[in-house]
């Protein structure tokens, strides 16, 4: 029996970070956390792509990954519930788009899109890097690195 485990060694990895500008106060904190974590993990190359909103994240991530330049992508943003059903459509489009993208390309896309009821909830999940709070951008960075390494190991490229 063989066991495959992921790890947080990012020295050979190239990652595209795709972030939604909508709710930029939150998005910027997620991006900061993600970029800081990728840097600390020694990521070989990181490119940041800004898109208008969460709806556009899967398309931009796909375009980046299809270049063959990246081993993984991270999508970041915040969708905060409003008074209409628009929230539900945007959340579904972003999540389904990322799932479909991973299946189509066989590459990891870490999902760091917050879907919250309030701005306060979103801010609580996007604490400043280095603080004692939670930052889902940091977690998404780690997921991208771990999954890229696991897939490389499975494909015999580790």
C-alpha positions, 0 to 999 in steps of 0.5 A, spaced: 500 500 500 502 506 498 500 513 502 500 520 498 500 526 503 500 533 501 505 538 504 506 545 504 512 546 500 511 551 495 518 552 492 517 550 485 509 552 485 506 557 481 500 560 483 494 565 480 490 568 485 484 571 482 480 576 487 473 579 486 474 587 487 466 587 489 466 588 497 474 590 496 475 592 504 474 584 505 477 582 499 483 586 500 484 583 507 483 576 504 488 577 498 493 580 503 493 574 507 493 569 501 499 573 498 503 573 505 502 565 506 504 564 499 510 568 500 512 564 507 511 558 504 516 560 499 512 560 492 516 560 486 511 565 483 505 568 484 500 573 480 494 577 482 488 578 477 483 582 479 476 581 477 469 585 478 466 580 482 465 573 484 461 571 478 467 573 474 472 568 478 471 562 475 472 565 468 479 568 470 481 562 473 480 558 467 484 563 463 490 563 467 490 556 468 489 554 461 496 558 459 499 552 463 503 557 467 500 555 473 500 549 478 494 552 482 489 558 483 486 561 489 479 565 488 478 570 493 472 574 494 466 576 499 459 575 497 454 579 502 447 577 503 442 583 501 435 584 500 434 580 494 436 573 491 442 576 487 446 573 493 444 566 491 445 566 484 452 569 485 454 564 490 451 558 486 455 561 480 462 562 483 461 555 487 459 551 481 464 555 476 470 553 480 467 545 481 466 545 474 473 548 472 477 543 477 473 537 474 475 540 466 482 542 467 484 537 473 488 543 477 486 545 484 482 551 485 482 553 492 475 556 494 476 563 498 470 566 497 466 568 503 458 567 503 456 571 509 449 574 511 453 581 514 459 585 513 461 584 520 461 576 519 465 577 512 470 581 516 471 576 522 473 571 516 478 576 513 482 578 519 489 582 518 495 577 517 499 576 523 493 578 528 490 572 532 483 572 528 481 568 522 483 569 515 480 565 509 485 567 504 491 564 508 487 557 508 485 558 501 493 559 500 495 552 504 489 548 500 492 550 493 499 548 495 497 542 498 493 540 493 498 542 487 503 537 491 498 532 492 496 532 485 504 532 483 505 526 487 500 522 484 502 524 477 509 522 479 512 529 479 514 530 486 
